[in-house]
Amino acid sequence: MPIAWAFLGIDGSLATLHVEPEYRGQELALHVSKEAMRRGMAEGSIWRHCGEEGEAWVHANVSESNIASRRVMEKLGGDIGWTYCASVQSVLLLGIMSHRLYAIS
């Protein structure tokens, strides 16, 4: 049974990062996300985005309230590219979600 996993989205973003509760606090999120991004930024990868100077990068949208994920992004060397707010509406939920976009190269 997997204890941690990460997936890159179609746009190259770190779309999913999860560590089972009993394994948290062991830096597994850091290692799993780093490996997913390393593979995603590899030469020839469909997710390889290059900046102006040819550097590869990926990104992640992280809720401002998700302290653990923000710490993982910071440990990976991510910088906040920008902050945005989105209106969320549903039958059960109405509110504003604030996210930070981290760029990691």
DRENMAR-341155 format. One line per field, with one value per atom (N, C-alpha, C): x, y, z; chain; atom name. Coordinates in steps of 0.05 Angstrom, whole numbers. Example, Ala and Ser with C-alpha at 12.3 -4.5 7.8 and 13.67 -1.06 7.14 Angstrom:
REM DRENMAR-341155
px <- 264, 246, 264, 257, 273, 258
py <- -114, -90, -66, -45, -21, 1
pz <- 156, 156, 156, 142, 143, 157
chain <- A, A, A, A, A, A
atom <- N, CA, C, N, CA, C
This chain:
REM DRENMAR-341155
px <- 17, 0, 18, 14, 30, 25, 46, 44, 46, 56, 59, 58, 47, 46, 44, 52, 50, 44, 28, 22, 26, 36, 38, 13, 2, -21, -13, -32, -27, -11, -13, 1, 28, 37, 63, 62, 39, 37, 37, 47, 46, 17, 1, -28, -37, -23, -31, -6, -8, 14, 0, 5, -8, 11, 10, 25, 4, 3, -15, -9, -30, -27, -6, -5, 14, 44, 48, 76, 84, 67, 73, 94, 108, 129, 156, 159, 184, 196, 187, 196, 191, 172, 164, 152, 136, 124, 146, 167, 189, 202, 209, 223, 205, 180, 162, 157, 152, 147, 172, 195, 220, 225, 220, 224, 204, 178, 158, 166, 175, 183, 209, 228, 252, 246, 229, 221, 205, 188, 172, 189, 211, 228, 250, 251, 273, 271, 294, 296, 277, 261, 243, 216, 212, 187, 165, 141, 119, 113, 123, 118, 141, 162, 185, 178, 178, 174, 200, 208, 234, 230, 245, 245, 262, 265, 280, 308, 320, 348, 350, 329, 330, 326, 321, 318, 290, 289, 263, 250, 224, 209, 182, 172, 144, 132, 106, 92, 71, 62, 41, 23, -3, -22, -26, -21, -23, -41, -61, -79, -63, -69, -55, -59, -81, -87, -73, -60, -47, -18, -13, 14, 34, 26, 44, 54, 35, 43, 60, 54, 70, 99, 102, 129, 144, 130, 143, 153, 136, 144, 168, 168, 191, 216, 214, 238, 249, 231, 240, 252, 251, 263, 243, 217, 197, 194, 188, 183, 154, 141, 114, 114, 101, 100, 78, 55, 34, 13, -5, -27, -53, -72, -98, -120, -144, -168, -188, -202, -222, -248, -270, -296, -305, -313, -322, -351, -367, -396, -405, -421, -434, -458, -473, -497, -489, -466, -458, -436, -423, -400, -402, -398, -396, -374, -354, -332, -311, -290, -267, -243, -230, -206, -182, -162, -138, -116, -102, -80, -55, -32, -6, 5, 15, 28, 58, 69, 98, 111, 132, 148, 174, 181, 204, 222, 247, 265, 288
py <- -24, 0, 25, 43, 68, 85, 98, 116, 145, 150, 178, 178, 199, 201, 230, 234, 261, 257, 275, 275, 303, 304, 329, 332, 356, 361, 364, 365, 368, 393, 413, 438, 439, 416, 415, 423, 428, 436, 412, 415, 394, 394, 377, 377, 362, 341, 324, 317, 320, 312, 302, 277, 265, 247, 248, 230, 219, 193, 182, 194, 199, 213, 202, 175, 164, 166, 175, 178, 208, 226, 254, 263, 284, 295, 281, 265, 251, 261, 284, 296, 279, 261, 245, 262, 282, 300, 314, 322, 336, 318, 293, 275, 266, 260, 251, 273, 297, 319, 326, 326, 331, 311, 286, 266, 269, 274, 279, 302, 324, 348, 343, 328, 322, 307, 287, 272, 289, 306, 324, 345, 352, 373, 360, 334, 320, 327, 327, 332, 314, 325, 309, 304, 313, 309, 327, 317, 333, 357, 356, 377, 397, 393, 411, 438, 458, 486, 500, 516, 529, 559, 571, 600, 613, 639, 655, 645, 634, 626, 595, 582, 553, 536, 549, 533, 520, 496, 482, 489, 489, 496, 483, 479, 470, 489, 486, 504, 489, 502, 490, 512, 508, 526, 515, 532, 523, 543, 532, 549, 563, 588, 603, 590, 576, 563, 536, 525, 499, 503, 507, 513, 491, 465, 443, 443, 447, 448, 472, 495, 519, 513, 500, 494, 475, 456, 438, 454, 471, 487, 505, 517, 533, 517, 493, 475, 467, 465, 459, 482, 506, 529, 545, 539, 553, 582, 599, 628, 633, 651, 658, 676, 666, 681, 702, 695, 713, 701, 717, 708, 715, 697, 704, 693, 704, 695, 686, 664, 654, 651, 657, 654, 625, 612, 584, 583, 571, 570, 542, 532, 506, 506, 485, 483, 482, 470, 466, 486, 500, 516, 543, 564, 591, 605, 614, 627, 636, 648, 657, 640, 630, 614, 630, 633, 648, 628, 631, 613, 628, 614, 625, 607, 618, 602, 602, 579, 576, 567, 580, 571, 559, 536, 521, 515, 523, 517, 501
pz <- 0, 0, 0, -19, -19, 6, 15, 38, 31, 6, -3, -34, -46, -75, -84, -109, -121, -151, -162, -191, -202, -226, -241, -258, -260, -276, -306, -323, -352, -358, -341, -345, -332, -320, -307, -278, -267, -239, -221, -197, -177, -168, -180, -176, -151, -144, -122, -106, -80, -61, -36, -29, -6, 9, 35, 53, 73, 76, 96, 124, 139, 165, 184, 186, 205, 196, 171, 161, 157, 165, 162, 182, 175, 193, 189, 168, 162, 136, 126, 101, 76, 78, 54, 32, 40, 20, 4, 18, 5, -15, -8, -25, -49, -44, -65, -85, -75, -94, -110, -97, -111, -133, -128, -149, -172, -165, -186, -204, -191, -207, -222, -211, -225, -251, -249, -272, -292, -281, -299, -313, -302, -314, -332, -333, -348, -378, -390, -419, -434, -452, -468, -455, -430, -416, -428, -428, -439, -421, -396, -377, -376, -392, -390, -401, -384, -391, -387, -406, -403, -401, -383, -380, -401, -398, -418, -422, -401, -402, -404, -412, -416, -391, -368, -344, -343, -332, -330, -304, -303, -279, -278, -254, -250, -230, -225, -206, -191, -169, -153, -142, -142, -129, -101, -81, -53, -38, -24, -9, 14, 18, 40, 67, 70, 96, 99, 78, 79, 86, 112, 122, 115, 118, 113, 84, 65, 37, 30, 42, 38, 47, 70, 80, 61, 50, 30, 6, -4, -27, -21, 3, 11, 14, 25, 28, 1, -19, -46, -61, -48, -61, -77, -73, -88, -79, -99, -94, -100, -85, -91, -116, -137, -162, -160, -149, -145, -127, -116, -100, -114, -113, -125, -108, -112, -98, -118, -111, -129, -113, -126, -113, -117, -96, -97, -89, -107, -102, -106, -88, -91, -72, -74, -57, -27, -21, 6, 15, -4, 2, -13, 2, -11, 4, -10, 3, -16, -5, -21, -13, -33, -29, -39, -22, -29, -33, -56, -62, -68, -65, -73, -94, -115, -136, -132, -128, -124, -150, -157, -181, -170, -180, -170, -194, -193, -215, -205
chain <- A, A, A, A, A, A, A, A, A, A, A, A, A, A, A, A, A, A, A, A, A, A, A, A, A, A, A, A, A, A, A, A, A, A, A, A, A, A, A, A, A, A, A, A, A, A, A, A, A, A, A, A, A, A, A, A, A, A, A, A, A, A, A, A, A, A, A, A, A, A, A, A, A, A, A, A, A, A, A, A, A, A, A, A, A, A, A, A, A, A, A, A, A, A, A, A, A, A, A, A, A, A, A, A, A, A, A, A, A, A, A, A, A, A, A, A, A, A, A, A, A, A, A, A, A, A, A, A, A, A, A, A, A, A, A, A, A, A, A, A, A, A, A, A, A, A, A, A, A, A, A, A, A, A, A, A, A, A, A, A, A, A, A, A, A, A, A, A, A, A, A, A, A, A, A, A, A, A, A, A, A, A, A, A, A, A, A, A, A, A, A, A, A, A, A, A, A, A, A, A, A, A, A, A, A, A, A, A, A, A, A, A, A, A, A, A, A, A, A, A, A, A, A, A, A, A, A, A, A, A, A, A, A, A, A, A, A, A, A, A, A, A, A, A, A, A, A, A, A, A, A, A, A, A, A, A, A, A, A, A, A, A, A, A, A, A, A, A, A, A, A, A, A, A, A, A, A, A, A, A, A, A, A, A, A, A, A, A, A, A, A, A, A, A, A, A, A, A, A, A, A, A, A, A, A, A, A, A, A, A, A, A, A, A, A
atom <- N, CA, C, N, CA, C, N, CA, C, N, CA, C, N, CA, C, N, CA, C, N, CA, C, N, CA, C, N, CA, C, N, CA, C, N, CA, C, N, CA, C, N, CA, C, N, CA, C, N, CA, C, N, CA, C, N, CA, C, N, CA, C, N, CA, C, N, CA, C, N, CA, C, N, CA, C, N, CA, C, N, CA, C, N, CA, C, N, CA, C, N, CA, C, N, CA, C, N, CA, C, N, CA, C, N, CA, C, N, CA, C, N, CA, C, N, CA, C, N, CA, C, N, CA, C, N, CA, C, N, CA, C, N, CA, C, N, CA, C, N, CA, C, N, CA, C, N, CA, C, N, CA, C, N, CA, C, N, CA, C, N, CA, C, N, CA, C, N, CA, C, N, CA, C, N, CA, C, N, CA, C, N, CA, C, N, CA, C, N, CA, C, N, CA, C, N, CA, C, N, CA, C, N, CA, C, N, CA, C, N, CA, C, N, CA, C, N, CA, C, N, CA, C, N, CA, C, N, CA, C, N, CA, C, N, CA, C, N, CA, C, N, CA, C, N, CA, C, N, CA, C, N, CA, C, N, CA, C, N, CA, C, N, CA, C, N, CA, C, N, CA, C, N, CA, C, N, CA, C, N, CA, C, N, CA, C, N, CA, C, N, CA, C, N, CA, C, N, CA, C, N, CA, C, N, CA, C, N, CA, C, N, CA, C, N, CA, C, N, CA, C, N, CA, C, N, CA, C, N, CA, C, N, CA, C, N, CA, C, N, CA, C, N, CA, C, N, CA, C, N, CA, C, N, CA, C, N, CA, C, N, CA, C, N, CA, C
